[in-house]
Amino acid sequence: MTKRISIIGSTGSIGTQALDIIRNRNSGKDSPDFEVVALSAGRNLERLIDQIKEFRPQYISILNKEDQDTIKELFPEINILKNIEEIAAISKIDIFLSAVVGITGLKANLIALQHAKRVAVANKETLVSAKHLVREYSQKYKSELIPVDSEHVAIHQCLSDHSQSEIHEILLTSSGGPFRTLDKEDLKNVTLQQALKHPKWSMGPKITIDSSTLMNKGLEVIEVNSLFDIDYDQIQVVIHPQSIVHSAVTFVDGNTIAQMSMPDMKVPIQYAIDYPKRYPIELEERFNIFSMGSLDFEFPDTNKFPALNLAYAAGRQGHSFPTALNSVNEAAVALFLEEKIQYLDIAKIIESELNQHKLIKDPCVNTILEIDKEIKERQYFQYK
Ligand SMILES: NC(=O)c1ccc[n+]([C@@H]2O[C@H](COP(=O)([O-])OP(=O)(O)OC[C@H]3O[C@@H](n4cnc5c(N)ncnc54)[C@H](OP(=O)(O)O)[C@@H]3O)[C@@H](O)[C@H]2O)c1
């Protein structure tokens, strides 16, 4: 049966890879596996136009008015919606893939949980900032929430039907990023270009910087807690430079189950779309155990990468702290991407903001967005 899919952030790294999967799966079939109902872009008009020509969605959204007008002229039959929230409200959607970056996806994800059968979330910032709301909406509207992040897809597979009480520990792996082997002193001189070169994964700029500071892993620790309700004391981050084991679960009976695959996001994206079924996939390189060589596992160096501990602390404090952590991180990474601050300032800014943050219990959507706005404006004006 053809599945109806909507993708927000279709022009980004996750979005384009999802469309690669859809193209391959639909190819040569009279009755395609997927119908692309809606696509959305931020600013990449050219890529969105190519995607519209190829996938013929009924609905699109794009940020700028001029871009909307251009699309209306080129494709008069298409419905141009105001924003990603309107895309999320389209009815009869089997899969809503949330592939936008940042807290900008929050409202759309919550709306999608009310309308789509399955919400596949790559947009980890929402899971970090609004765990209680995501859970509440998913339960209330009986929408299936499924991760796209490779580590969480690994944990999802390892957990299978096991309950929380059967879990001893989650081993959340990380490549260690591009600066794993540098001395702390050398991190002072890291440039934007160096930080944007990830050794294993090709991703959007924000998550690439997060991976280099280990904040990405910190956000993922909170994401594990958010998705699987696992206590922070049961989540151990493991540095695994080869990025073959994407995470593992140790159960109370002494069994540890790990998931392995090549470091290629198409594998977890397809899992999130197809679960519980499995279909053939086209990959550049397939997993071959005989060519793996040795696999290494190390403790993370939190002295060198303090962002990881800041994330654990914010996660443990809960309530509005993960929101504040995410917002100040988004602000600091944006400043670093604009070359307004040095690499090591990212963690310093996060720590200073969290030290000032006053906890707000169970923040609602508007409070989360107010906290986000206030933090981002403060950081922006301080460094502009
Ligand atoms: N990339 C990966 O391998 C990977 C792995 C695991 C998790 N994730 C998570 O997946 C999410 C997306 O990451 P990515 O690497 O794909 O990012 P990306 O390449 O930067 O793509 C982000 C997407 O969001 C769109 N966008 C940005 N701001 C927007 C706004 N205000 N309104 C509407 N759309 C907006 C962008 O549009 P334009 O490009 O048109 O401006 C683009 O389509 C992030 O949360 C990330 O942490 C990514």
The ligand as a Gaussian input file, in Angstrom:
#p B3LYP/6-31G(d) Opt

LIG

0 1
 N       22.317000      15.358000       9.203000
 C       22.385000      14.280000       9.926000
 O       23.092000      13.325000       9.582000
 C       21.603000      14.165000      11.213000
 C       21.736000      13.017000      11.997000
 C       20.953000      12.890000      13.138000
 C       20.083000      13.912000      13.507000
 N       19.997000      15.031000      12.745000
 C       19.077000      16.086000      13.160000
 O       18.182000      16.353000      12.083000
 C       17.828000      17.732000      12.041000
 C       18.190000      18.279000      10.665000
 O       19.594000      18.194000      10.513000
 P       20.311000      18.409000       9.113000
 O       21.718000      18.040000       9.317000
 O       19.498000      17.750000       8.045000
 O       20.209000      20.003000       8.982000
 P       20.353000      20.887000       7.666000
 O       21.076000      20.158000       6.615000
 O       20.873000      22.197000       8.133000
 O       18.826000      21.030000       7.177000
 C       17.892000      21.757000       7.934000
 C       16.586000      21.845000       7.183000
 O       15.707000      22.716000       7.916000
 C       15.267000      23.777000       7.056000
 N       15.067000      24.968000       7.870000
 C       16.004000      25.660000       8.556000
 N       15.424000      26.691000       9.211000
 C       14.112000      26.649000       8.925000
 C       12.983000      27.441000       9.309000
 N       13.108000      28.496000      10.118000
 N       11.770000      27.086000       8.830000
 C       11.622000      26.021000       8.014000
 N       12.649000      25.236000       7.633000
 C       13.872000      25.546000       8.082000
 C       16.403000      23.948000       6.053000
 O       15.959000      24.631000       4.902000
 P       16.957000      25.307000       3.826000
 O       18.136000      24.417000       3.684000
 O       16.085000      25.348000       2.613000
 O       17.286000      26.664000       4.339000
 C       16.722000      22.480000       5.792000
 O       15.762000      21.929000       4.941000
 C       18.605000      18.399000      13.183000
 O       17.794000      18.486000      14.300000
 C       19.739000      17.433000      13.470000
 O       20.197000      17.483000      14.784000
 C       20.732000      15.185000      11.607000

